[in-house]
Amino acid sequence: MNVLYISYDGMTDPLGQSQVIPYLVGLSKKGHQITLLSCEKVENYKNHKEKISQLLSSNNIDWQPIKFRTSPKFVSSFINLSVLKKTTLKLCKERSIQLIHARSYISAKAALEAKRKLGVKFIFDMRGFWADERIDGNLWDKSNFIHRTLYNLFKKLEIDYFENADAIISLTETGKQEIKSWKNLKSDIAEISIIPCCADLDLFSYKNLDQVKVNELRNEIGIKADEFTISYLGSIGTWYMFDEMLLFYKELLKKKPNAQFLFISGTDEAIILLRAKELQVKTDGIYVRSGQREEVPLLLSLSNISLFFIKPLYSKKGSSATKLAEILGMGIPAISNTNVGDQERLFEKYTMGELVDSFDSETYKKIIDKIDDLEKLDKEELRKSAVDYYNLESGVEKYAAIYNRLKK
């Protein structure tokens, strides 16, 4: 099947490399002809285009990158969308595209226009409640006329996407049920499939670690092998509750005075240490290290438990944390929180770790009292949870089934 995959995120961005390319490689291997249209940030494209181009071409994926503009402010977004729509129509005609797979809301605008003009089927791969994420993440402010107008526009477009898509994909069952509860949505929308953020569990596997490299990395960073270490994987900001994680660590230090906290993050170390000092958290056990994708499993393996708190906001009903799959794949227990995506259901069904339902010292103490037992959880049992629910091959199979259904 000739498929045009549209992503507003770039393939030279970490997200594109972890959450787009692996799926498309799998779909290409199943015989689908994939044309990939993505918006690339100038600096990332300059630094990584050769590597990404080679990876995609070696897997028979036709990459059509366009420039992602950031200025002038506001106007640049409309320019990006205009170029995206024109390029979508051009590629559909030139390559006899049968199906457009649109990743998130901006891409869906281009896909829906192509459907109306050319009759091409399209998949709305929503990735979460985008307009609400802009509000919840303080990227838009409803008191601002422009932001309020954009929010209302995209909430109307959201309904348009749901009512006109030939297939809909949600990351979570919770998100699906939220959509089905909407009174302003037609009852006969396309089937909503659940495909969570999957992970490359060959890369994120404790079984595939090079122990020599692990030890070298441990010595290089200065993390002590005989001390308890928690980790946090990812950037700081927007959705992740940085202060609350630091305060959890502060509480942990009462039980384990020599505990270490490893931030596997591109965030400036000075920012992390400054905030720790402001919260009166001991800093001599805090380490910050960024790493290329291939190095992340090594870094994760230095920890006994991994921690991440996500703001429990409305838009997070549709969120699936890729980091959870990666953590579990390494056989490491996770500590996270309720009211985010499907986490309550998943932590109850599978061996994953523990969830907090509030962010206060008493709640933290209850989890910390269980932390020695958490550390003893069977690594293979934790990994099996990831393999069962977050396996990349399973995600590819689900996408392929949708493609094949729409081909008929």
Backbone torsions as a table, in degrees:
resi	resn	phi	psi	omega
1	MET	NA	136.9	177.2
2	ASN	-84.4	112.2	-173.9
3	VAL	-119.2	133.8	170.6
4	LEU	-105.0	117.7	177.2
5	TYR	-101.3	123.6	-178.4
6	ILE	-111.4	126.4	177.4
7	SER	-130.6	126.8	174.5
8	TYR	-75.5	-19.9	173.4
9	ASP	-84.1	147.7	-178.0
10	GLY	-84.0	153.6	175.7
11	MET	-79.5	-15.8	174.6
12	THR	-89.3	1.4	171.3
13	ASP	-87.6	152.4	176.7
14	PRO	-55.2	-38.8	-178.6
15	LEU	-62.6	-43.0	179.1
16	GLY	-62.2	-37.2	-178.4
17	GLN	-72.7	-29.0	-178.4
18	SER	-96.3	-31.0	-170.8
19	GLN	-119.4	5.1	175.5
20	VAL	-126.3	-59.4	-173.2
21	ILE	-56.8	-45.9	-178.5
22	PRO	-58.2	-38.3	178.1
23	TYR	-66.3	-44.9	-176.5
24	LEU	-66.6	-35.7	175.1
25	VAL	-60.1	-44.9	178.9
26	GLY	-63.8	-40.3	179.8
27	LEU	-69.9	-36.1	176.5
28	SER	-63.3	-40.7	179.4
29	LYS	-64.9	-22.0	177.8
30	LYS	-86.5	5.0	173.3
31	GLY	100.5	0.5	178.2
32	HIS	-79.7	138.6	178.3
33	GLN	-89.0	108.7	-172.3
34	ILE	-103.5	124.1	166.8
35	THR	-107.0	127.3	-174.7
36	LEU	-112.0	116.6	177.9
37	LEU	-107.9	119.0	-177.0
38	SER	-137.6	156.0	179.9
39	CYS	-102.7	116.3	-170.5
40	GLU	-106.9	129.5	175.7
41	LYS	-71.6	137.9	-169.1
42	VAL	-54.2	-51.0	-175.0
43	GLU	-67.5	-44.1	178.9
44	ASN	-62.5	-40.5	-179.8
45	TYR	-64.0	-42.6	178.9
46	LYS	-60.8	-40.5	-174.4
47	ASN	-80.7	-28.9	-170.1
48	HIS	-125.2	2.2	-173.0
49	LYS	-60.2	-38.8	-177.5
50	GLU	-64.5	-45.9	-179.6
51	LYS	-62.4	-45.9	-177.3
52	ILE	-69.7	-40.7	179.1
53	SER	-60.1	-43.6	179.8
54	GLN	-65.4	-42.6	179.5
55	LEU	-61.0	-45.0	-177.7
56	LEU	-70.9	-45.0	-179.1
57	SER	-64.4	-35.1	179.2
58	SER	-68.6	-15.9	177.2
59	ASN	-110.5	21.7	175.2
60	ASN	58.3	35.2	175.9
61	ILE	-106.1	123.5	-177.8
62	ASP	-85.5	103.7	-175.3
63	TRP	-90.6	125.9	179.1
64	GLN	-121.9	81.4	-178.3
65	PRO	-78.1	143.2	171.3
66	ILE	-124.8	159.1	-175.7
67	LYS	-75.0	133.4	174.0
68	PHE	-92.6	113.8	-177.3
69	ARG	-92.1	142.1	179.2
70	THR	-118.4	-4.9	178.6
71	SER	-143.5	151.2	-3.2
72	PRO	-69.5	153.3	-176.2
73	LYS	-56.0	142.3	-177.5
74	PHE	70.1	-53.1	-178.3
75	VAL	-62.0	-36.5	-177.8
76	SER	-59.3	-36.1	180.0
77	SER	-64.1	-38.6	178.7
78	PHE	-70.7	-34.1	176.0
79	ILE	-65.8	-45.7	178.3
80	ASN	-56.8	-46.0	-178.7
81	LEU	-65.5	-41.2	179.5
82	SER	-60.7	-45.3	178.7
83	VAL	-65.3	-39.8	179.8
84	LEU	-61.8	-44.2	-179.6
85	LYS	-65.8	-45.0	-179.9
86	LYS	-63.3	-42.2	-179.2
87	THR	-68.3	-36.3	177.3
88	THR	-60.5	-48.6	179.8
89	LEU	-62.4	-41.2	-179.7
90	LYS	-62.7	-47.4	-178.6
91	LEU	-67.2	-37.8	178.2
92	CYS	-59.1	-41.7	-179.5
93	LYS	-72.7	-45.7	-175.8
94	GLU	-68.0	-34.8	-173.0
95	ARG	-110.0	11.7	179.0
96	SER	49.7	50.8	-177.0
97	ILE	-65.1	133.2	-180.0
98	GLN	-99.6	-24.6	-174.9
99	LEU	-148.5	135.8	173.6
100	ILE	-109.2	127.3	175.9
101	HIS	-105.1	107.1	-174.6
102	ALA	-101.2	120.9	179.4
103	ARG	-91.6	109.3	177.4
104	SER	73.0	-171.4	-161.1
105	TYR	-78.7	-39.6	-180.0
106	ILE	-65.9	-45.4	178.8
107	SER	-61.6	-36.3	-179.0
108	ALA	-64.9	-29.5	177.4
109	LYS	-62.4	-43.5	178.0
110	ALA	-68.2	-39.0	-178.5
111	ALA	-66.6	-42.6	-178.3
112	LEU	-66.1	-37.8	177.2
113	GLU	-63.2	-40.3	178.6
114	ALA	-66.0	-37.2	178.3
115	LYS	-63.3	-43.6	-177.3
116	ARG	-70.5	-32.6	-178.4
117	LYS	-87.9	-33.8	-172.5
118	LEU	-119.5	-8.1	178.9
119	GLY	78.6	16.3	-179.3
120	VAL	-77.3	135.4	176.9
121	LYS	-69.9	153.0	177.8
122	PHE	-143.5	145.8	176.5
123	ILE	-101.7	128.2	173.6
124	PHE	-96.3	98.8	178.8
125	ASP	-93.2	87.8	-160.8
126	MET	-69.3	-34.5	177.4
127	ARG	66.5	10.9	-178.5
128	GLY	123.9	171.9	-176.7
129	PHE	-85.6	87.6	-165.7
130	TRP	-60.5	-49.5	-177.7
131	ALA	-63.0	-40.1	178.5
132	ASP	-68.9	-31.9	175.1
133	GLU	-63.1	-35.7	178.5
134	ARG	-63.7	-37.1	178.4
135	ILE	-74.8	-50.2	-177.3
136	ASP	-63.0	-30.7	-179.7
137	GLY	-88.3	6.9	179.3
138	ASN	61.2	26.0	174.8
139	LEU	-85.0	-30.1	172.2
140	TRP	-121.7	149.3	179.2
141	ASP	-124.3	119.3	-176.5
142	LYS	-62.8	-18.3	177.0
143	SER	-76.7	-14.3	177.1
144	ASN	-88.1	125.8	-174.6
145	PHE	-57.2	-45.6	-178.4
146	ILE	-63.7	-46.2	-178.9
147	HIS	-64.1	-41.6	179.9
148	ARG	-64.0	-40.0	179.0
149	THR	-65.0	-43.9	178.4
150	LEU	-63.3	-41.8	179.3
151	TYR	-60.5	-49.3	-179.3
152	ASN	-63.1	-37.2	178.4
153	LEU	-62.1	-48.3	-176.0
154	PHE	-73.8	-24.5	174.3
155	LYS	-70.6	-32.9	174.6
156	LYS	-71.3	-42.3	177.7
157	LEU	-61.9	-37.2	179.4
158	GLU	-55.0	-47.0	177.9
159	ILE	-62.6	-42.2	178.3
160	ASP	-58.8	-43.2	179.7
161	TYR	-63.0	-48.3	-178.2
162	PHE	-61.8	-38.3	-175.1
163	GLU	-80.8	-14.6	-177.0
164	ASN	-116.9	-9.9	179.1
165	ALA	-69.6	149.3	177.1
166	ASP	-87.6	-17.0	173.2
167	ALA	-156.8	147.5	-179.2
168	ILE	-126.4	138.1	178.9
169	ILE	-123.6	127.3	175.2
170	SER	-114.1	147.7	177.3
171	LEU	-75.2	-22.6	-172.9
172	THR	-137.9	153.3	173.0
173	GLU	-67.7	-35.8	178.2
174	THR	-60.7	-42.6	177.1
175	GLY	-63.2	-42.3	178.9
176	LYS	-60.0	-46.2	-179.3
177	GLN	-66.3	-33.7	175.7
178	GLU	-62.4	-45.5	179.4
179	ILE	-60.6	-44.9	-176.9
180	LYS	-67.7	-16.0	179.3
181	SER	-85.6	-10.2	-176.0
182	TRP	-69.2	130.8	-177.8
183	LYS	-81.2	-21.8	-176.8
184	ASN	-93.0	17.3	-178.1
185	LEU	-115.3	136.1	177.6
186	LYS	-58.8	148.6	-177.6
187	SER	-79.4	-14.0	-174.5
188	ASP	-105.4	34.9	176.3
189	ILE	-68.8	165.6	-179.6
190	ALA	-62.3	162.0	178.5
191	GLU	-59.5	137.9	176.4
192	ILE	-100.7	116.1	178.7
193	SER	-97.7	149.1	178.5
194	ILE	-104.7	116.2	174.2
195	ILE	-133.1	104.7	-178.4
196	PRO	-71.9	170.6	173.2
197	CYS	-66.6	112.1	-178.0
198	CYS	-92.5	171.2	-177.8
199	ALA	-133.9	155.0	174.2
200	ASP	-78.5	96.2	-173.6
201	LEU	-83.8	1.9	167.2
202	ASP	-81.9	-39.4	176.2
203	LEU	-72.5	-47.3	-179.4
204	PHE	-91.7	78.5	-178.7
205	SER	-144.0	125.6	178.1
206	TYR	-66.4	-19.5	-178.8
207	LYS	-73.8	-22.3	-175.5
208	ASN	-101.9	13.9	-178.1
209	LEU	-73.8	142.4	170.4
210	ASP	-92.9	104.2	-172.6
211	GLN	-63.8	-28.9	177.0
212	VAL	-63.2	-44.4	178.8
213	LYS	-66.6	-37.2	177.8
214	VAL	-59.9	-47.1	-178.9
215	ASN	-65.9	-38.8	177.9
216	GLU	-62.6	-42.3	-179.1
217	LEU	-67.1	-42.2	178.5
218	ARG	-58.1	-45.7	-179.4
219	ASN	-67.6	-37.3	-179.6
220	GLU	-64.7	-42.7	-178.8
221	ILE	-77.8	-34.1	-179.1
222	GLY	100.7	15.2	179.7
223	ILE	-79.3	129.9	-176.9
224	LYS	-82.2	130.0	-176.5
225	ALA	-68.3	-26.1	-175.3
226	ASP	-94.8	8.6	178.1
227	GLU	-113.8	148.3	-179.2
228	PHE	-68.5	132.8	-178.0
229	THR	-128.7	128.6	168.5
230	ILE	-105.4	154.6	-179.7
231	SER	-127.8	158.0	168.5
232	TYR	-129.3	129.3	-177.5
233	LEU	-110.8	120.3	174.4
234	GLY	126.3	179.8	-179.7
235	SER	-77.7	160.1	177.5
236	ILE	-100.9	133.7	176.0
237	GLY	126.7	166.8	179.2
238	THR	58.6	-75.4	-172.0
239	TRP	-103.4	-19.0	-171.3
240	TYR	-99.1	136.2	-170.0
241	MET	-89.6	83.0	-173.6
242	PHE	-60.6	-51.2	-178.8
243	ASP	-58.9	-45.2	-177.6
244	GLU	-63.9	-35.2	178.0
245	MET	-69.5	-39.8	176.3
246	LEU	-63.6	-39.4	179.8
247	LEU	-70.1	-31.4	173.2
248	PHE	-62.7	-44.4	178.6
249	TYR	-62.0	-40.8	178.5
250	LYS	-59.3	-41.0	177.8
251	GLU	-69.0	-38.2	178.6
252	LEU	-61.1	-36.2	-178.7
253	LEU	-62.5	-22.9	177.0
254	LYS	-68.8	-31.9	179.3
255	LYS	-91.1	-37.8	-178.7
256	LYS	-128.7	86.5	-172.3
257	PRO	-59.4	-23.5	-179.4
258	ASN	-102.7	12.9	-179.6
259	ALA	-60.0	147.3	-178.7
260	GLN	-115.1	150.9	179.1
261	PHE	-126.0	114.5	-179.8
262	LEU	-103.2	116.9	173.6
263	PHE	-93.8	113.2	176.5
264	ILE	-94.1	90.2	-165.0
265	SER	-157.7	149.6	174.1
266	GLY	-85.2	0.0	178.3
267	THR	-65.2	140.6	180.0
268	ASP	-56.8	127.5	-179.9
269	GLU	-55.8	-37.3	-177.8
270	ALA	-61.7	-36.0	179.6
271	ILE	-65.9	-43.7	-179.2
272	ILE	-65.6	-45.8	-177.9
273	LEU	-68.3	-36.7	178.9
274	LEU	-63.6	-45.1	-179.1
275	ARG	-67.0	-36.3	176.6
276	ALA	-60.2	-43.8	179.2
277	LYS	-63.8	-40.0	179.3
278	GLU	-63.0	-31.6	179.0
279	LEU	-91.9	6.8	179.0
280	GLN	59.5	41.8	175.8
281	VAL	-101.1	131.9	179.5
282	LYS	-58.6	131.5	-173.5
283	THR	-103.7	-10.6	-174.8
284	ASP	-74.5	-5.4	175.0
285	GLY	-108.7	7.6	-179.8
286	ILE	-97.8	129.0	179.3
287	TYR	-125.3	143.8	179.4
288	VAL	-127.4	128.1	-179.7
289	ARG	-148.4	128.1	172.5
290	SER	-95.6	161.1	-179.9
291	GLY	-157.0	152.8	171.4
292	GLN	-63.9	160.4	-175.8
293	ARG	-52.0	-40.3	-177.0
294	GLU	-68.3	-20.5	-177.2
295	GLU	-90.9	-16.7	-174.9
296	VAL	-60.6	-43.5	177.5
297	PRO	-58.8	-37.8	177.4
298	LEU	-61.8	-44.5	179.9
299	LEU	-64.9	-43.7	178.9
300	LEU	-60.4	-36.4	-176.2
301	SER	-64.7	-13.1	178.8
302	LEU	-78.1	-8.0	-175.4
303	SER	-106.7	153.2	175.4
304	ASN	-86.9	-35.3	-178.8
305	ILE	-145.0	148.1	177.9
306	SER	-116.7	140.5	-172.2
307	LEU	-120.6	135.1	167.5
308	PHE	-154.2	128.2	175.2
309	PHE	-110.3	129.5	-179.3
310	ILE	-113.1	137.7	179.4
311	LYS	-58.1	122.1	-177.0
312	PRO	-82.1	72.3	-176.0
313	LEU	-106.1	166.9	-177.4
314	TYR	-52.5	-48.2	-174.4
315	SER	-64.2	-20.3	-178.1
316	LYS	-76.9	-2.6	171.8
317	LYS	-58.0	-30.0	-175.9
318	GLY	-98.6	12.3	-172.6
319	SER	-98.3	143.9	175.3
320	SER	-130.9	120.8	-173.9
321	ALA	-85.2	110.9	177.9
322	THR	-57.7	-36.1	-177.0
323	LYS	-60.4	-30.4	178.8
324	LEU	-63.4	-44.1	178.2
325	ALA	-61.7	-40.9	-177.9
326	GLU	-68.9	-40.2	178.2
327	ILE	-62.2	-49.1	-178.9
328	LEU	-64.6	-36.5	178.0
329	GLY	-59.7	-27.6	178.3
330	MET	-86.1	2.8	-179.7
331	GLY	72.0	27.9	-177.7
332	ILE	-109.8	131.5	176.9
333	PRO	-69.6	151.1	-179.8
334	ALA	-114.7	145.8	168.7
335	ILE	-118.3	121.8	-178.9
336	SER	-141.5	-153.5	-175.5
337	ASN	-138.0	162.7	-179.7
338	THR	-79.6	176.3	176.2
339	ASN	63.1	35.4	174.5
340	VAL	-136.3	116.3	177.2
341	GLY	51.4	-134.2	-178.4
342	ASP	-100.2	19.1	-169.6
343	GLN	-60.1	-39.6	-179.6
344	GLU	-62.0	-45.0	179.5
345	ARG	-64.3	-41.3	-176.3
346	LEU	-71.0	-42.6	179.7
347	PHE	-67.9	-25.2	176.5
348	GLU	-78.5	-37.1	-176.6
349	LYS	-79.1	-39.3	-173.3
350	TYR	-113.8	164.5	169.8
351	THR	-81.6	108.6	-176.7
352	MET	-134.1	-31.1	-176.0
353	GLY	141.6	-136.1	-176.7
354	GLU	-135.4	151.0	175.9
355	LEU	-116.5	142.5	169.8
356	VAL	-98.7	147.6	178.6
357	ASP	-109.4	0.3	172.7
358	SER	-156.6	169.2	-172.1
359	PHE	-120.5	76.5	179.3
360	ASP	-144.3	164.8	-172.6
361	SER	-62.3	-35.6	-179.8
362	GLU	-65.0	-41.3	177.7
363	THR	-65.6	-42.3	178.5
364	TYR	-60.8	-41.8	-179.4
365	LYS	-59.8	-40.2	-179.6
366	LYS	-61.7	-41.0	178.8
367	ILE	-71.7	-41.3	-178.4
368	ILE	-64.6	-31.6	175.6
369	ASP	-64.1	-22.7	179.8
370	LYS	-97.0	0.8	-166.4
371	ILE	-68.0	-31.6	177.1
372	ASP	-67.7	-36.7	177.0
373	ASP	-69.5	-37.9	176.9
374	LEU	-60.2	-41.9	-178.1
375	GLU	-63.3	-25.2	-177.6
376	LYS	-87.4	-3.5	178.9
377	LEU	-57.0	142.0	-177.1
378	ASP	-64.9	125.3	-177.0
379	LYS	-60.5	-39.1	-177.9
380	GLU	-70.4	-34.0	177.0
381	GLU	-64.9	-41.1	177.0
382	LEU	-63.5	-44.3	180.0
383	ARG	-64.7	-37.6	179.1
384	LYS	-61.2	-33.8	177.9
385	SER	-61.9	-42.1	178.6
386	ALA	-67.9	-43.3	-178.5
387	VAL	-63.0	-38.2	-177.8
388	ASP	-70.3	-39.8	-171.9
389	TYR	-107.3	-31.2	-171.7
390	TYR	-114.1	16.6	-175.7
391	ASN	-66.6	128.9	-178.7
392	LEU	-58.8	-41.8	-178.9
393	GLU	-61.3	-37.4	177.8
394	SER	-65.8	-41.1	177.1
395	GLY	-61.6	-42.9	178.6
396	VAL	-62.3	-42.3	179.2
397	GLU	-61.1	-40.2	-179.7
398	LYS	-67.1	-42.3	176.3
399	TYR	-62.7	-43.9	-178.4
400	ALA	-62.1	-37.7	178.9
401	ALA	-63.6	-39.0	177.4
402	ILE	-66.1	-45.1	177.9
403	TYR	-55.9	-48.3	-176.8
404	ASN	-65.6	-36.0	178.0
405	ARG	-65.2	-40.5	-178.1
406	LEU	-77.6	-14.4	179.6
407	LYS	-72.4	-25.0	-175.4
408	LYS	-73.0	NA	NA
